[in-house]
Amino acid sequence: MARLFLRLESTRDHQILIEEFEPEDTYMGYLKLSDVIRHLQAANKSNPIERWTWRFDY
């Protein structure tokens, strides 16, 4: 299963949130971009995100 590591920085307190995210569906190492976008939107509701970086491992 593929894993995506997100490094999120909040706009309020510049707190760094590092989270491991396993998407619901992968095919030959490809992520569904819609899964990643949904995950970022959910995280952004609780603490607005200013910057984010990611690393993909499979």
The first five atom37 places (N, CA, C, CB, O) and aatype in JSON, in Angstrom:
{
  "aatype": [12, 0, 1, 10, 13, 10, 1, 10, 6, 15, 16, 1, 3, 8, 5, 9, 10, 9, 6, 6, 13, 6, 14, 6, 3, 16, 18, 12, 7, 18, 10, 11, 10, 15, 3, 19, 9, 1, 8, 10, 5, 0, 0, 2, 11, 15, 2, 14, 9, 6, 1, 17, 16, 17, 1, 13, 3, 18],
  "atom_mask": [
    [1, 1, 1, 1, 1],
    [1, 1, 1, 1, 1],
    [1, 1, 1, 1, 1],
    [1, 1, 1, 1, 1],
    [1, 1, 1, 1, 1],
    [1, 1, 1, 1, 1],
    [1, 1, 1, 1, 1],
    [1, 1, 1, 1, 1],
    [1, 1, 1, 1, 1],
    [1, 1, 1, 1, 1],
    [1, 1, 1, 1, 1],
    [1, 1, 1, 1, 1],
    [1, 1, 1, 1, 1],
    [1, 1, 1, 1, 1],
    [1, 1, 1, 1, 1],
    [1, 1, 1, 1, 1],
    [1, 1, 1, 1, 1],
    [1, 1, 1, 1, 1],
    [1, 1, 1, 1, 1],
    [1, 1, 1, 1, 1],
    [1, 1, 1, 1, 1],
    [1, 1, 1, 1, 1],
    [1, 1, 1, 1, 1],
    [1, 1, 1, 1, 1],
    [1, 1, 1, 1, 1],
    [1, 1, 1, 1, 1],
    [1, 1, 1, 1, 1],
    [1, 1, 1, 1, 1],
    [1, 1, 1, 0, 1],
    [1, 1, 1, 1, 1],
    [1, 1, 1, 1, 1],
    [1, 1, 1, 1, 1],
    [1, 1, 1, 1, 1],
    [1, 1, 1, 1, 1],
    [1, 1, 1, 1, 1],
    [1, 1, 1, 1, 1],
    [1, 1, 1, 1, 1],
    [1, 1, 1, 1, 1],
    [1, 1, 1, 1, 1],
    [1, 1, 1, 1, 1],
    [1, 1, 1, 1, 1],
    [1, 1, 1, 1, 1],
    [1, 1, 1, 1, 1],
    [1, 1, 1, 1, 1],
    [1, 1, 1, 1, 1],
    [1, 1, 1, 1, 1],
    [1, 1, 1, 1, 1],
    [1, 1, 1, 1, 1],
    [1, 1, 1, 1, 1],
    [1, 1, 1, 1, 1],
    [1, 1, 1, 1, 1],
    [1, 1, 1, 1, 1],
    [1, 1, 1, 1, 1],
    [1, 1, 1, 1, 1],
    [1, 1, 1, 1, 1],
    [1, 1, 1, 1, 1],
    [1, 1, 1, 1, 1],
    [1, 1, 1, 1, 1]
  ],
  "atom_positions": [
    [[0.85, -1.19, 0.0], [0.0, 0.0, 0.0], [0.89, 1.24, 0.0], [-0.96, 0.0, 1.23], [1.89, 1.31, 0.71]],
    [[0.51, 2.19, -0.77], [1.25, 3.45, -0.85], [0.94, 4.31, 0.37], [0.91, 4.22, -2.16], [-0.15, 4.25, 0.93]],
    [[1.92, 5.11, 0.76], [1.72, 6.04, 1.88], [2.18, 7.42, 1.46], [2.48, 5.56, 3.15], [3.16, 7.57, 0.73]],
    [[1.48, 8.41, 1.94], [1.83, 9.79, 1.68], [2.07, 10.47, 3.02], [0.72, 10.52, 0.86], [1.22, 10.41, 3.9]],
    [[3.22, 11.11, 3.17], [3.53, 11.82, 4.4], [3.35, 13.31, 4.14], [4.98, 11.5, 4.89], [4.01, 13.88, 3.27]],
    [[2.45, 13.93, 4.9], [2.16, 15.35, 4.73], [2.78, 16.14, 5.86], [0.64, 15.59, 4.67], [2.68, 15.76, 7.03]],
    [[3.43, 17.24, 5.53], [3.95, 18.17, 6.54], [3.14, 19.45, 6.39], [5.52, 18.44, 6.37], [3.26, 20.15, 5.39]],
    [[2.32, 19.74, 7.39], [1.4, 20.86, 7.33], [1.81, 21.93, 8.33], [-0.04, 20.39, 7.6], [2.19, 21.61, 9.46]],
    [[1.74, 23.19, 7.92], [2.02, 24.3, 8.83], [0.77, 25.16, 8.93], [3.25, 25.14, 8.35], [0.23, 25.6, 7.91]],
    [[0.3, 25.39, 10.15], [-0.94, 26.13, 10.33], [-0.72, 27.63, 10.19], [-1.55, 25.82, 11.69], [0.39, 28.13, 10.41]],
    [[-1.78, 28.35, 9.83], [-1.7, 29.8, 9.69], [-1.82, 30.49, 11.04], [-2.78, 30.31, 8.74], [-1.31, 31.6, 11.21]],
    [[-2.49, 29.85, 11.99], [-2.73, 30.5, 13.28], [-1.48, 30.56, 14.14], [-3.81, 29.77, 14.03], [-1.04, 31.63, 14.54]],
    [[-0.92, 29.4, 14.43], [0.19, 29.35, 15.38], [1.47, 28.77, 14.78], [-0.2, 28.54, 16.59], [2.44, 28.51, 15.49]],
    [[1.47, 28.57, 13.48], [2.62, 28.02, 12.76], [3.06, 26.67, 13.32], [3.79, 28.99, 12.81], [4.23, 26.29, 13.21]],
    [[2.12, 25.96, 13.9], [2.38, 24.61, 14.4], [2.6, 23.69, 13.21], [1.21, 24.11, 15.3], [1.9, 23.78, 12.19]],
    [[3.56, 22.8, 13.35], [3.84, 21.83, 12.3], [3.1, 20.54, 12.64], [5.38, 21.57, 12.15], [3.25, 19.99, 13.73]],
    [[2.31, 20.08, 11.69], [1.58, 18.83, 11.86], [2.12, 17.85, 10.83], [0.03, 19.03, 11.7], [2.08, 18.13, 9.63]],
    [[2.63, 16.74, 11.28], [3.12, 15.73, 10.35], [2.2, 14.52, 10.46], [4.62, 15.33, 10.64], [1.96, 14.01, 11.56]],
    [[1.7, 14.09, 9.35], [0.69, 13.05, 9.36], [0.97, 12.05, 8.25], [-0.71, 13.65, 9.21], [1.36, 12.42, 7.14]],
    [[0.77, 10.79, 8.56], [0.88, 9.75, 7.54], [-0.51, 9.45, 7.02], [1.56, 8.45, 8.12], [-1.45, 9.27, 7.8]],
    [[-0.65, 9.4, 5.74], [-1.95, 9.22, 5.11], [-1.87, 8.07, 4.13], [-2.4, 10.52, 4.4], [-1.04, 8.07, 3.22]],
    [[-2.74, 7.07, 4.32], [-2.82, 5.97, 3.37], [-4.11, 6.14, 2.57], [-2.79, 4.58, 4.09], [-5.2, 6.02, 3.13]],
    [[-4.0, 6.42, 1.29], [-5.21, 6.62, 0.48], [-6.01, 5.34, 0.34], [-4.83, 7.15, -0.91], [-5.48, 4.24, 0.52]],
    [[-7.28, 5.5, 0.03], [-8.16, 4.34, -0.1], [-7.81, 3.49, -1.31], [-9.61, 4.79, -0.19], [-7.98, 2.27, -1.28]],
    [[-7.33, 4.11, -2.35], [-7.13, 3.37, -3.59], [-5.8, 3.78, -4.23], [-8.3, 3.62, -4.57], [-5.5, 4.96, -4.36]],
    [[-5.03, 2.79, -4.61], [-3.82, 3.05, -5.39], [-3.78, 2.06, -6.53], [-2.52, 2.95, -4.5], [-4.36, 0.97, -6.45]],
    [[-3.11, 2.43, -7.58], [-2.95, 1.52, -8.72], [-1.53, 1.66, -9.21], [-3.98, 1.83, -9.85], [-1.14, 2.71, -9.72]],
    [[-0.75, 0.61, -9.08], [0.64, 0.6, -9.55], [1.44, 1.78, -8.98], [0.67, 0.63, -11.08], [2.27, 2.37, -9.68]],
    [[1.18, 2.12, -7.72], [1.93, 3.2, -7.09], [1.36, 4.59, -7.32], [0.0, 0.0, 0.0], [1.93, 5.57, -6.83]],
    [[0.26, 4.7, -8.05], [-0.34, 6.01, -8.31], [-1.42, 6.29, -7.28], [-0.92, 6.07, -9.74], [-2.23, 5.42, -6.96]],
    [[-1.44, 7.5, -6.79], [-2.48, 7.92, -5.86], [-3.63, 8.56, -6.62], [-1.92, 8.9, -4.81], [-3.43, 9.14, -7.69]],
    [[-4.81, 8.44, -6.06], [-5.92, 9.2, -6.59], [-5.81, 10.61, -6.02], [-7.31, 8.54, -6.24], [-5.88, 10.78, -4.8]],
    [[-5.65, 11.59, -6.85], [-5.5, 12.96, -6.39], [-6.72, 13.41, -5.6], [-5.26, 13.89, -7.57], [-6.58, 14.21, -4.68]],
    [[-7.89, 12.92, -5.94], [-9.1, 13.31, -5.22], [-9.02, 12.88, -3.75], [-10.34, 12.7, -5.88], [-9.52, 13.6, -2.89]],
    [[-8.41, 11.72, -3.46], [-8.25, 11.28, -2.07], [-7.34, 12.23, -1.31], [-7.68, 9.86, -2.01], [-7.62, 12.57, -0.16]],
    [[-6.26, 12.67, -1.94], [-5.32, 13.58, -1.29], [-5.99, 14.92, -1.02], [-4.05, 13.76, -2.16], [-5.83, 15.49, 0.06]],
    [[-6.73, 15.43, -2.0], [-7.41, 16.72, -1.84], [-8.44, 16.65, -0.72], [-8.07, 17.15, -3.15], [-8.53, 17.57, 0.09]],
    [[-9.22, 15.58, -0.67], [-10.22, 15.42, 0.41], [-9.54, 15.41, 1.77], [-11.03, 14.12, 0.21], [-10.04, 16.02, 2.72]],
    [[-8.42, 14.72, 1.87], [-7.7, 14.64, 3.14], [-7.18, 16.01, 3.57], [-6.53, 13.64, 3.03], [-7.3, 16.38, 4.74]],
    [[-6.62, 16.77, 2.64], [-6.13, 18.11, 2.96], [-7.27, 19.04, 3.35], [-5.37, 18.7, 1.77], [-7.11, 19.86, 4.26]],
    [[-8.41, 18.94, 2.69], [-9.55, 19.78, 3.03], [-10.05, 19.47, 4.44], [-10.68, 19.59, 2.01], [-10.42, 20.39, 5.18]],
    [[-10.08, 18.2, 4.82], [-10.52, 17.83, 6.16], [-9.56, 18.36, 7.22], [-10.63, 16.3, 6.28], [-10.0, 18.85, 8.26]],
    [[-8.27, 18.28, 6.96], [-7.29, 18.8, 7.92], [-7.37, 20.31, 8.01], [-5.87, 18.38, 7.51], [-7.16, 20.88, 9.08]],
    [[-7.67, 20.97, 6.92], [-7.71, 22.43, 6.87], [-8.91, 23.0, 7.62], [-7.74, 22.89, 5.43], [-8.87, 24.16, 8.04]],
    [[-9.97, 22.22, 7.79], [-11.15, 22.71, 8.52], [-10.85, 22.93, 9.98], [-12.31, 21.73, 8.37], [-11.35, 23.89, 10.57]],
    [[-10.05, 22.07, 10.59], [-9.76, 22.18, 12.01], [-8.67, 23.21, 12.31], [-9.36, 20.84, 12.57], [-8.68, 23.82, 13.38]],
    [[-7.75, 23.4, 11.4], [-6.66, 24.35, 11.62], [-6.15, 24.79, 10.25], [-5.5, 23.71, 12.48], [-5.45, 24.02, 9.58]],
    [[-6.48, 26.01, 9.81], [-6.13, 26.42, 8.45], [-4.64, 26.23, 8.14], [-6.5, 27.87, 8.24], [-3.77, 26.56, 8.95]],
    [[-4.38, 25.7, 6.97], [-3.02, 25.36, 6.57], [-2.43, 26.49, 5.73], [-3.0, 24.03, 5.78], [-3.06, 26.97, 4.79]],
    [[-1.23, 26.89, 6.08], [-0.53, 27.91, 5.31], [0.38, 27.27, 4.28], [0.28, 28.82, 6.24], [0.4, 27.68, 3.11]],
    [[1.13, 26.27, 4.71], [2.07, 25.6, 3.8], [2.0, 24.1, 4.03], [3.52, 26.12, 4.01], [1.73, 23.63, 5.13]],
    [[2.26, 23.36, 2.98], [2.39, 21.92, 3.16], [3.36, 21.36, 2.14], [1.01, 21.23, 3.04], [3.47, 21.84, 1.01]],
    [[4.05, 20.32, 2.57], [4.94, 19.57, 1.69], [4.58, 18.1, 1.83], [6.46, 19.83, 2.02], [3.89, 17.72, 2.78]],
    [[5.03, 17.31, 0.92], [4.69, 15.89, 1.0], [5.83, 15.03, 0.51], [3.43, 15.6, 0.21], [6.7, 15.46, -0.25]],
    [[5.8, 13.78, 0.96], [6.74, 12.75, 0.51], [5.93, 11.49, 0.25], [7.89, 12.5, 1.58], [5.06, 11.13, 1.04]],
    [[6.22, 10.83, -0.83], [5.47, 9.65, -1.23], [6.36, 8.42, -1.12], [4.91, 9.8, -2.66], [7.43, 8.38, -1.73]],
    [[5.92, 7.42, -0.36], [6.63, 6.15, -0.25], [5.7, 5.04, -0.7], [7.13, 5.9, 1.21], [4.49, 5.08, -0.47]],
    [[6.28, 4.05, -1.35], [5.46, 2.89, -1.72], [6.26, 1.63, -1.62], [4.91, 3.04, -3.14], [5.75, 0.55, -1.9]]
  ]
}
